[in-house]
């Protein structure tokens, strides 16, 4: 039987081999780059962790849903599945117009929204690696829906979260300010 983390009689700490491997893997994972998808909204560049993305499709015809929240553009049929399409420009208060050419569809196993959700974006640029040291979270620590600012080639890319709970919180802030 492997020893567990406990002080032994010598005063040293004994760590079992499994715990040591897990600890090393955890610290390595924290320094590993994350693959993100960069996309455009208005004049800005944003990114999402590709681990939450199922696919990217061309924008198609949407069916509007009466009395839906302002950030819901409508729904579309995506290979027999009803997909809710969200406008992240409304969510994040982006007023610049753009071509609205692509839809980033999220993996419904990775986000907990009770259905398939996609974001209408102006264009998709690239998939790239982002190292943890390239992400500034200090300026966005209290911003719902924003994971950080990525410093890249003399420009800033806003790393956003696809969680609708975060989106609802972001969208609620301006409404509360108007009250």
Biotite code that builds the C-alpha atoms (Angstrom):
import biotite.structure as struc

atoms = struc.array([
    struc.Atom([0.000, 0.000, 0.000], chain_id="A", res_id=1, res_name="UNK", atom_name="CA", element="C"),
    struc.Atom([1.329, 3.453, -0.939], chain_id="A", res_id=2, res_name="UNK", atom_name="CA", element="C"),
    struc.Atom([1.807, 5.953, 1.881], chain_id="A", res_id=3, res_name="UNK", atom_name="CA", element="C"),
    struc.Atom([-0.464, 8.985, 2.103], chain_id="A", res_id=4, res_name="UNK", atom_name="CA", element="C"),
    struc.Atom([0.478, 12.598, 2.795], chain_id="A", res_id=5, res_name="UNK", atom_name="CA", element="C"),
    struc.Atom([1.390, 12.490, 6.460], chain_id="A", res_id=6, res_name="UNK", atom_name="CA", element="C"),
    struc.Atom([4.368, 13.491, 8.562], chain_id="A", res_id=7, res_name="UNK", atom_name="CA", element="C"),
    struc.Atom([6.473, 10.460, 9.376], chain_id="A", res_id=8, res_name="UNK", atom_name="CA", element="C"),
    struc.Atom([8.606, 9.988, 12.449], chain_id="A", res_id=9, res_name="UNK", atom_name="CA", element="C"),
    struc.Atom([11.555, 11.845, 10.870], chain_id="A", res_id=10, res_name="UNK", atom_name="CA", element="C"),
    struc.Atom([9.606, 15.094, 10.645], chain_id="A", res_id=11, res_name="UNK", atom_name="CA", element="C"),
    struc.Atom([9.601, 14.959, 6.815], chain_id="A", res_id=12, res_name="UNK", atom_name="CA", element="C"),
    struc.Atom([6.401, 14.852, 4.783], chain_id="A", res_id=13, res_name="UNK", atom_name="CA", element="C"),
    struc.Atom([5.833, 11.638, 2.843], chain_id="A", res_id=14, res_name="UNK", atom_name="CA", element="C"),
    struc.Atom([3.910, 11.988, -0.418], chain_id="A", res_id=15, res_name="UNK", atom_name="CA", element="C"),
    struc.Atom([2.577, 8.954, -2.233], chain_id="A", res_id=16, res_name="UNK", atom_name="CA", element="C"),
    struc.Atom([3.610, 8.640, -5.911], chain_id="A", res_id=17, res_name="UNK", atom_name="CA", element="C"),
    struc.Atom([0.051, 9.100, -7.239], chain_id="A", res_id=18, res_name="UNK", atom_name="CA", element="C"),
    struc.Atom([-0.411, 12.397, -5.379], chain_id="A", res_id=19, res_name="UNK", atom_name="CA", element="C"),
    struc.Atom([2.948, 13.626, -6.649], chain_id="A", res_id=20, res_name="UNK", atom_name="CA", element="C"),
    struc.Atom([2.010, 12.810, -10.279], chain_id="A", res_id=21, res_name="UNK", atom_name="CA", element="C"),
    struc.Atom([-1.351, 14.572, -9.922], chain_id="A", res_id=22, res_name="UNK", atom_name="CA", element="C"),
    struc.Atom([0.280, 17.648, -8.397], chain_id="A", res_id=23, res_name="UNK", atom_name="CA", element="C"),
    struc.Atom([2.860, 17.810, -11.202], chain_id="A", res_id=24, res_name="UNK", atom_name="CA", element="C"),
    struc.Atom([0.198, 17.354, -13.899], chain_id="A", res_id=25, res_name="UNK", atom_name="CA", element="C"),
    struc.Atom([-1.927, 20.107, -12.338], chain_id="A", res_id=26, res_name="UNK", atom_name="CA", element="C"),
    struc.Atom([0.936, 22.595, -12.258], chain_id="A", res_id=27, res_name="UNK", atom_name="CA", element="C"),
    struc.Atom([1.885, 21.691, -15.867], chain_id="A", res_id=28, res_name="UNK", atom_name="CA", element="C"),
    struc.Atom([-1.739, 22.168, -17.008], chain_id="A", res_id=29, res_name="UNK", atom_name="CA", element="C"),
    struc.Atom([-1.833, 25.633, -15.454], chain_id="A", res_id=30, res_name="UNK", atom_name="CA", element="C"),
    struc.Atom([1.123, 26.691, -17.610], chain_id="A", res_id=31, res_name="UNK", atom_name="CA", element="C"),
    struc.Atom([-0.108, 25.057, -20.829], chain_id="A", res_id=32, res_name="UNK", atom_name="CA", element="C"),
    struc.Atom([-1.459, 27.398, -23.528], chain_id="A", res_id=33, res_name="UNK", atom_name="CA", element="C"),
    struc.Atom([-5.175, 27.363, -24.291], chain_id="A", res_id=34, res_name="UNK", atom_name="CA", element="C"),
    struc.Atom([-6.405, 27.224, -27.871], chain_id="A", res_id=35, res_name="UNK", atom_name="CA", element="C"),
    struc.Atom([-8.838, 30.047, -28.594], chain_id="A", res_id=36, res_name="UNK", atom_name="CA", element="C"),
    struc.Atom([-10.910, 31.110, -31.580], chain_id="A", res_id=37, res_name="UNK", atom_name="CA", element="C"),
    struc.Atom([-10.471, 34.792, -32.461], chain_id="A", res_id=38, res_name="UNK", atom_name="CA", element="C"),
    struc.Atom([-13.453, 36.530, -34.052], chain_id="A", res_id=39, res_name="UNK", atom_name="CA", element="C"),
    struc.Atom([-14.644, 40.030, -34.834], chain_id="A", res_id=40, res_name="UNK", atom_name="CA", element="C"),
    struc.Atom([-17.539, 41.986, -33.374], chain_id="A", res_id=41, res_name="UNK", atom_name="CA", element="C"),
    struc.Atom([-17.728, 45.509, -34.770], chain_id="A", res_id=42, res_name="UNK", atom_name="CA", element="C"),
    struc.Atom([-14.243, 47.037, -34.620], chain_id="A", res_id=43, res_name="UNK", atom_name="CA", element="C"),
    struc.Atom([-13.043, 44.730, -31.825], chain_id="A", res_id=44, res_name="UNK", atom_name="CA", element="C"),
    struc.Atom([-11.392, 41.337, -31.689], chain_id="A", res_id=45, res_name="UNK", atom_name="CA", element="C"),
    struc.Atom([-12.650, 38.770, -29.191], chain_id="A", res_id=46, res_name="UNK", atom_name="CA", element="C"),
    struc.Atom([-11.861, 35.151, -28.415], chain_id="A", res_id=47, res_name="UNK", atom_name="CA", element="C"),
    struc.Atom([-13.404, 32.017, -26.916], chain_id="A", res_id=48, res_name="UNK", atom_name="CA", element="C"),
    struc.Atom([-11.825, 28.812, -25.621], chain_id="A", res_id=49, res_name="UNK", atom_name="CA", element="C"),
    struc.Atom([-12.239, 26.322, -28.489], chain_id="A", res_id=50, res_name="UNK", atom_name="CA", element="C"),
    struc.Atom([-13.080, 23.627, -25.952], chain_id="A", res_id=51, res_name="UNK", atom_name="CA", element="C"),
    struc.Atom([-16.621, 25.022, -25.734], chain_id="A", res_id=52, res_name="UNK", atom_name="CA", element="C"),
    struc.Atom([-17.133, 25.332, -29.501], chain_id="A", res_id=53, res_name="UNK", atom_name="CA", element="C"),
    struc.Atom([-18.854, 22.602, -31.509], chain_id="A", res_id=54, res_name="UNK", atom_name="CA", element="C"),
    struc.Atom([-18.683, 24.173, -34.964], chain_id="A", res_id=55, res_name="UNK", atom_name="CA", element="C"),
    struc.Atom([-18.698, 27.358, -37.014], chain_id="A", res_id=56, res_name="UNK", atom_name="CA", element="C"),
    struc.Atom([-21.347, 27.784, -39.722], chain_id="A", res_id=57, res_name="UNK", atom_name="CA", element="C"),
    struc.Atom([-22.388, 30.430, -42.211], chain_id="A", res_id=58, res_name="UNK", atom_name="CA", element="C"),
    struc.Atom([-25.137, 32.719, -40.987], chain_id="A", res_id=59, res_name="UNK", atom_name="CA", element="C"),
    struc.Atom([-28.492, 31.542, -42.243], chain_id="A", res_id=60, res_name="UNK", atom_name="CA", element="C"),
    struc.Atom([-32.102, 32.546, -42.052], chain_id="A", res_id=61, res_name="UNK", atom_name="CA", element="C"),
    struc.Atom([-33.366, 33.033, -38.503], chain_id="A", res_id=62, res_name="UNK", atom_name="CA", element="C"),
    struc.Atom([-36.870, 32.727, -37.116], chain_id="A", res_id=63, res_name="UNK", atom_name="CA", element="C"),
    struc.Atom([-37.564, 35.525, -34.645], chain_id="A", res_id=64, res_name="UNK", atom_name="CA", element="C"),
    struc.Atom([-39.076, 34.533, -31.292], chain_id="A", res_id=65, res_name="UNK", atom_name="CA", element="C"),
    struc.Atom([-41.680, 36.974, -29.889], chain_id="A", res_id=66, res_name="UNK", atom_name="CA", element="C"),
    struc.Atom([-41.000, 38.341, -26.387], chain_id="A", res_id=67, res_name="UNK", atom_name="CA", element="C"),
    struc.Atom([-37.490, 36.855, -26.266], chain_id="A", res_id=68, res_name="UNK", atom_name="CA", element="C"),
    struc.Atom([-34.673, 38.719, -24.488], chain_id="A", res_id=69, res_name="UNK", atom_name="CA", element="C"),
    struc.Atom([-32.982, 41.465, -26.509], chain_id="A", res_id=70, res_name="UNK", atom_name="CA", element="C"),
    struc.Atom([-29.813, 39.405, -26.978], chain_id="A", res_id=71, res_name="UNK", atom_name="CA", element="C"),
    struc.Atom([-31.704, 36.500, -28.637], chain_id="A", res_id=72, res_name="UNK", atom_name="CA", element="C"),
    struc.Atom([-31.732, 37.017, -32.410], chain_id="A", res_id=73, res_name="UNK", atom_name="CA", element="C"),
    struc.Atom([-33.938, 34.000, -33.043], chain_id="A", res_id=74, res_name="UNK", atom_name="CA", element="C"),
    struc.Atom([-33.592, 30.301, -33.824], chain_id="A", res_id=75, res_name="UNK", atom_name="CA", element="C"),
    struc.Atom([-32.378, 28.345, -36.812], chain_id="A", res_id=76, res_name="UNK", atom_name="CA", element="C"),
    struc.Atom([-32.484, 24.730, -37.939], chain_id="A", res_id=77, res_name="UNK", atom_name="CA", element="C"),
    struc.Atom([-28.985, 23.308, -37.798], chain_id="A", res_id=78, res_name="UNK", atom_name="CA", element="C"),
    struc.Atom([-29.079, 19.765, -39.206], chain_id="A", res_id=79, res_name="UNK", atom_name="CA", element="C"),
    struc.Atom([-32.427, 19.028, -37.614], chain_id="A", res_id=80, res_name="UNK", atom_name="CA", element="C"),
    struc.Atom([-31.578, 20.677, -34.278], chain_id="A", res_id=81, res_name="UNK", atom_name="CA", element="C"),
    struc.Atom([-33.195, 23.910, -33.137], chain_id="A", res_id=82, res_name="UNK", atom_name="CA", element="C"),
    struc.Atom([-30.357, 26.296, -32.310], chain_id="A", res_id=83, res_name="UNK", atom_name="CA", element="C"),
    struc.Atom([-30.854, 29.548, -30.378], chain_id="A", res_id=84, res_name="UNK", atom_name="CA", element="C"),
    struc.Atom([-28.822, 32.375, -31.905], chain_id="A", res_id=85, res_name="UNK", atom_name="CA", element="C"),
    struc.Atom([-27.543, 35.083, -29.570], chain_id="A", res_id=86, res_name="UNK", atom_name="CA", element="C"),
    struc.Atom([-26.166, 38.494, -30.557], chain_id="A", res_id=87, res_name="UNK", atom_name="CA", element="C"),
    struc.Atom([-23.084, 39.041, -28.371], chain_id="A", res_id=88, res_name="UNK", atom_name="CA", element="C"),
    struc.Atom([-22.962, 42.688, -29.544], chain_id="A", res_id=89, res_name="UNK", atom_name="CA", element="C"),
    struc.Atom([-26.177, 43.300, -27.608], chain_id="A", res_id=90, res_name="UNK", atom_name="CA", element="C"),
    struc.Atom([-24.786, 41.438, -24.615], chain_id="A", res_id=91, res_name="UNK", atom_name="CA", element="C"),
    struc.Atom([-21.537, 43.400, -24.469], chain_id="A", res_id=92, res_name="UNK", atom_name="CA", element="C"),
    struc.Atom([-22.948, 46.770, -25.572], chain_id="A", res_id=93, res_name="UNK", atom_name="CA", element="C"),
    struc.Atom([-21.088, 46.895, -28.912], chain_id="A", res_id=94, res_name="UNK", atom_name="CA", element="C"),
    struc.Atom([-22.684, 49.412, -31.253], chain_id="A", res_id=95, res_name="UNK", atom_name="CA", element="C"),
    struc.Atom([-20.463, 49.129, -34.357], chain_id="A", res_id=96, res_name="UNK", atom_name="CA", element="C"),
    struc.Atom([-22.083, 47.432, -37.339], chain_id="A", res_id=97, res_name="UNK", atom_name="CA", element="C"),
    struc.Atom([-20.481, 44.504, -39.099], chain_id="A", res_id=98, res_name="UNK", atom_name="CA", element="C"),
    struc.Atom([-21.221, 41.896, -41.755], chain_id="A", res_id=99, res_name="UNK", atom_name="CA", element="C"),
    struc.Atom([-22.632, 39.229, -39.349], chain_id="A", res_id=100, res_name="UNK", atom_name="CA", element="C"),
    struc.Atom([-21.357, 36.410, -41.555], chain_id="A", res_id=101, res_name="UNK", atom_name="CA", element="C"),
    struc.Atom([-20.716, 33.493, -39.188], chain_id="A", res_id=102, res_name="UNK", atom_name="CA", element="C"),
    struc.Atom([-22.302, 31.647, -36.279], chain_id="A", res_id=103, res_name="UNK", atom_name="CA", element="C"),
    struc.Atom([-20.154, 30.079, -33.579], chain_id="A", res_id=104, res_name="UNK", atom_name="CA", element="C"),
    struc.Atom([-22.130, 27.105, -32.232], chain_id="A", res_id=105, res_name="UNK", atom_name="CA", element="C"),
    struc.Atom([-21.320, 25.969, -28.711], chain_id="A", res_id=106, res_name="UNK", atom_name="CA", element="C"),
    struc.Atom([-20.954, 22.367, -27.601], chain_id="A", res_id=107, res_name="UNK", atom_name="CA", element="C"),
    struc.Atom([-24.080, 21.750, -25.511], chain_id="A", res_id=108, res_name="UNK", atom_name="CA", element="C"),
    struc.Atom([-22.109, 19.216, -23.415], chain_id="A", res_id=109, res_name="UNK", atom_name="CA", element="C"),
    struc.Atom([-19.644, 21.960, -22.413], chain_id="A", res_id=110, res_name="UNK", atom_name="CA", element="C"),
    struc.Atom([-22.058, 24.759, -21.527], chain_id="A", res_id=111, res_name="UNK", atom_name="CA", element="C"),
    struc.Atom([-25.172, 24.294, -19.426], chain_id="A", res_id=112, res_name="UNK", atom_name="CA", element="C"),
    struc.Atom([-27.873, 26.244, -21.244], chain_id="A", res_id=113, res_name="UNK", atom_name="CA", element="C"),
    struc.Atom([-30.534, 23.585, -21.735], chain_id="A", res_id=114, res_name="UNK", atom_name="CA", element="C"),
    struc.Atom([-30.192, 23.576, -25.512], chain_id="A", res_id=115, res_name="UNK", atom_name="CA", element="C"),
    struc.Atom([-27.956, 24.389, -28.433], chain_id="A", res_id=116, res_name="UNK", atom_name="CA", element="C"),
    struc.Atom([-26.749, 28.002, -28.559], chain_id="A", res_id=117, res_name="UNK", atom_name="CA", element="C"),
    struc.Atom([-24.759, 29.918, -31.157], chain_id="A", res_id=118, res_name="UNK", atom_name="CA", element="C"),
    struc.Atom([-23.338, 33.437, -31.351], chain_id="A", res_id=119, res_name="UNK", atom_name="CA", element="C"),
    struc.Atom([-23.749, 35.610, -34.451], chain_id="A", res_id=120, res_name="UNK", atom_name="CA", element="C"),
    struc.Atom([-20.302, 37.106, -35.151], chain_id="A", res_id=121, res_name="UNK", atom_name="CA", element="C"),
    struc.Atom([-19.096, 39.432, -37.885], chain_id="A", res_id=122, res_name="UNK", atom_name="CA", element="C"),
    struc.Atom([-16.172, 37.269, -38.966], chain_id="A", res_id=123, res_name="UNK", atom_name="CA", element="C"),
    struc.Atom([-13.882, 34.498, -37.763], chain_id="A", res_id=124, res_name="UNK", atom_name="CA", element="C"),
    struc.Atom([-10.126, 35.136, -37.856], chain_id="A", res_id=125, res_name="UNK", atom_name="CA", element="C"),
    struc.Atom([-8.054, 32.252, -36.509], chain_id="A", res_id=126, res_name="UNK", atom_name="CA", element="C"),
    struc.Atom([-7.425, 29.617, -33.870], chain_id="A", res_id=127, res_name="UNK", atom_name="CA", element="C"),
    struc.Atom([-4.305, 30.307, -31.798], chain_id="A", res_id=128, res_name="UNK", atom_name="CA", element="C"),
    struc.Atom([-2.619, 29.386, -28.541], chain_id="A", res_id=129, res_name="UNK", atom_name="CA", element="C"),
    struc.Atom([-2.822, 31.762, -25.589], chain_id="A", res_id=130, res_name="UNK", atom_name="CA", element="C"),
    struc.Atom([-0.327, 31.300, -22.777], chain_id="A", res_id=131, res_name="UNK", atom_name="CA", element="C"),
    struc.Atom([-1.521, 32.080, -19.227], chain_id="A", res_id=132, res_name="UNK", atom_name="CA", element="C"),
    struc.Atom([1.079, 34.865, -18.886], chain_id="A", res_id=133, res_name="UNK", atom_name="CA", element="C"),
    struc.Atom([-0.465, 36.642, -21.919], chain_id="A", res_id=134, res_name="UNK", atom_name="CA", element="C"),
    struc.Atom([-3.846, 37.036, -20.166], chain_id="A", res_id=135, res_name="UNK", atom_name="CA", element="C"),
    struc.Atom([-4.444, 40.121, -18.009], chain_id="A", res_id=136, res_name="UNK", atom_name="CA", element="C"),
    struc.Atom([-7.321, 39.466, -15.612], chain_id="A", res_id=137, res_name="UNK", atom_name="CA", element="C"),
    struc.Atom([-6.682, 42.472, -13.375], chain_id="A", res_id=138, res_name="UNK", atom_name="CA", element="C"),
    struc.Atom([-8.662, 44.913, -15.487], chain_id="A", res_id=139, res_name="UNK", atom_name="CA", element="C"),
    struc.Atom([-11.634, 42.558, -15.893], chain_id="A", res_id=140, res_name="UNK", atom_name="CA", element="C"),
    struc.Atom([-11.807, 40.934, -12.472], chain_id="A", res_id=141, res_name="UNK", atom_name="CA", element="C"),
    struc.Atom([-15.335, 42.247, -11.805], chain_id="A", res_id=142, res_name="UNK", atom_name="CA", element="C"),
    struc.Atom([-16.670, 42.080, -15.379], chain_id="A", res_id=143, res_name="UNK", atom_name="CA", element="C"),
    struc.Atom([-19.231, 39.318, -15.881], chain_id="A", res_id=144, res_name="UNK", atom_name="CA", element="C"),
    struc.Atom([-18.744, 37.326, -19.059], chain_id="A", res_id=145, res_name="UNK", atom_name="CA", element="C"),
    struc.Atom([-15.122, 38.406, -19.567], chain_id="A", res_id=146, res_name="UNK", atom_name="CA", element="C"),
    struc.Atom([-12.248, 36.070, -18.699], chain_id="A", res_id=147, res_name="UNK", atom_name="CA", element="C"),
    struc.Atom([-9.441, 38.528, -19.417], chain_id="A", res_id=148, res_name="UNK", atom_name="CA", element="C"),
    struc.Atom([-7.590, 40.645, -21.937], chain_id="A", res_id=149, res_name="UNK", atom_name="CA", element="C"),
    struc.Atom([-5.092, 38.851, -24.178], chain_id="A", res_id=150, res_name="UNK", atom_name="CA", element="C"),
    struc.Atom([-2.079, 40.901, -25.192], chain_id="A", res_id=151, res_name="UNK", atom_name="CA", element="C"),
    struc.Atom([-1.089, 39.909, -28.726], chain_id="A", res_id=152, res_name="UNK", atom_name="CA", element="C"),
    struc.Atom([1.153, 41.526, -31.338], chain_id="A", res_id=153, res_name="UNK", atom_name="CA", element="C"),
    struc.Atom([0.609, 45.057, -30.028], chain_id="A", res_id=154, res_name="UNK", atom_name="CA", element="C"),
    struc.Atom([-3.181, 44.673, -29.831], chain_id="A", res_id=155, res_name="UNK", atom_name="CA", element="C"),
    struc.Atom([-5.726, 43.539, -27.278], chain_id="A", res_id=156, res_name="UNK", atom_name="CA", element="C"),
    struc.Atom([-8.155, 40.647, -27.670], chain_id="A", res_id=157, res_name="UNK", atom_name="CA", element="C"),
    struc.Atom([-11.051, 40.354, -25.212], chain_id="A", res_id=158, res_name="UNK", atom_name="CA", element="C"),
    struc.Atom([-11.473, 36.770, -23.945], chain_id="A", res_id=159, res_name="UNK", atom_name="CA", element="C"),
    struc.Atom([-15.189, 36.236, -23.341], chain_id="A", res_id=160, res_name="UNK", atom_name="CA", element="C"),
    struc.Atom([-17.284, 33.500, -21.756], chain_id="A", res_id=161, res_name="UNK", atom_name="CA", element="C"),
    struc.Atom([-20.150, 31.769, -23.592], chain_id="A", res_id=162, res_name="UNK", atom_name="CA", element="C"),
    struc.Atom([-22.192, 31.151, -20.432], chain_id="A", res_id=163, res_name="UNK", atom_name="CA", element="C"),
    struc.Atom([-25.696, 32.569, -20.731], chain_id="A", res_id=164, res_name="UNK", atom_name="CA", element="C"),
    struc.Atom([-25.758, 33.077, -16.940], chain_id="A", res_id=165, res_name="UNK", atom_name="CA", element="C"),
    struc.Atom([-22.858, 35.486, -17.415], chain_id="A", res_id=166, res_name="UNK", atom_name="CA", element="C"),
    struc.Atom([-24.648, 37.047, -20.404], chain_id="A", res_id=167, res_name="UNK", atom_name="CA", element="C"),
    struc.Atom([-27.819, 37.637, -18.409], chain_id="A", res_id=168, res_name="UNK", atom_name="CA", element="C"),
    struc.Atom([-25.763, 39.310, -15.674], chain_id="A", res_id=169, res_name="UNK", atom_name="CA", element="C"),
    struc.Atom([-23.990, 41.566, -18.201], chain_id="A", res_id=170, res_name="UNK", atom_name="CA", element="C"),
    struc.Atom([-27.247, 42.506, -19.873], chain_id="A", res_id=171, res_name="UNK", atom_name="CA", element="C"),
    struc.Atom([-28.942, 43.236, -16.524], chain_id="A", res_id=172, res_name="UNK", atom_name="CA", element="C"),
    struc.Atom([-26.389, 45.875, -15.522], chain_id="A", res_id=173, res_name="UNK", atom_name="CA", element="C"),
    struc.Atom([-27.516, 48.583, -18.003], chain_id="A", res_id=174, res_name="UNK", atom_name="CA", element="C"),
    struc.Atom([-31.171, 47.911, -17.197], chain_id="A", res_id=175, res_name="UNK", atom_name="CA", element="C"),
    struc.Atom([-30.505, 48.417, -13.478], chain_id="A", res_id=176, res_name="UNK", atom_name="CA", element="C"),
    struc.Atom([-28.611, 51.627, -14.235], chain_id="A", res_id=177, res_name="UNK", atom_name="CA", element="C"),
    struc.Atom([-31.625, 52.990, -16.149], chain_id="A", res_id=178, res_name="UNK", atom_name="CA", element="C"),
    struc.Atom([-34.002, 52.321, -13.247], chain_id="A", res_id=179, res_name="UNK", atom_name="CA", element="C"),
])
